[in-house]
Amino acid sequence: MKAFSLLIALTLGGIQAQAQLPTISDKTSSITLTEGYFDYYFDNDQTQLLLKVDKLNEQFLYVNYLAAGVGSNDIGLDRSQQGGERIVFFEKRGPKLFLIQPNLSYI
């Protein structure tokens, strides 16, 4: 009986915690929107980046590079050097968003 009561309390507590989450409008009302392939909000005060993903399951080209810093030529991390290209897509799984890189290097 104690275990059942604890389970009910935890379930109801989780529902109450979900109801208190801020909406997207509340979260982004005081920060500016930057438009691009993926629009994003950047909050300079909290150093927080919020990515607006409206293209689920659509492949796109992802390129990364080392923008600044000392770098290391020995391991190939030189400044402003491109790190590589990848074809990726966003996939929603439950409440989470995953960045998926499909295996395209098979024969």
N, C-alpha and C positions, 0 to 999 in steps of 0.2 A: 504494500500500500504506500509506503514511503517513497519507493522508487517511482510509482505512478504519479504521485503528487509532485515529485521533483521534475518529472518529465513534462507535466502540464505547466508548471511554473516556468521552466526554461523555454517551452514553446511560446507561451504568452509573452514572456519577456522579449523574445526575438521578434515577435510581431510588433510590439510596442517600439522597439529600437528601430525597426524599418520605417515606421511611420514618422519618426523624427528626423529622417535624412532630408537635407536641403534639396530643393528642386534645381534643375539646371539653370533656370532663369535667376534664381536667388544667388547661385554660386558665381554666375558670370556677369551680373549686373554692374559691378564696379570695375571690371577689367576690359581691355580693348580686344576686339576680334581682328585677327590678321587672316585675310583670305588667301587661299592658294589651292593646290590640288587637294590637300586636306586642310580645312580651316582650323585655326587653333587660337586659344586664349592663353596669354601669358600674364601671370600675376607676379610683378616684380617685388612686391612686399613680402610675399611668402615663397618666392622663387619656385613657382609652380606652373607647369605647362599642362594645359587641358586640350587634348586633341579631339576634334570633332570628326568622327569616322562615319561617313554616310555611304561608303562604297564597300560593303561587306562582300566577301568572296569574289572580288574582282582583282586580278593580278596587276601589279605595278612594279616598276623598277626601283629598287632601293639601293642607294649608293652612299657609302660612308667614307669619311676622310678625317685626318687629324688636322684640325683648323689652326691650332697654335700649340705652343709649348716647346720644350727642349727636343723631344723626339729621341730616337735611337737608330742610327743607320745600321748598326749590327743586326738588328732584328726587323728591319724594314719599316720602322715607324718614323719617317722623316716628315717634317712640317709640310703641310699643303699637299701631301701625297695621297692619292686616292687609295682607299682600302679595298675596293672591290665592288662588284655589282652583283645583285641578287634579284631574282624574281620572287616576290612574296605576295601574300594577301592576308587580310584580316578576317578572322572567323570568330563568331560569337558562340561561346559554350557556357550556357547558364548565364550567370551574371558577369562573367569575365570575357575579355576580348583577347584573343591570341593572335600573334603575328606568326604566320606559317610560311616556311620556306619549303616548297615541294622539291622532291628529289628529281632533278632534271638531268643528272649526269649518269644515266644508265644506258646500256647498249640495247 
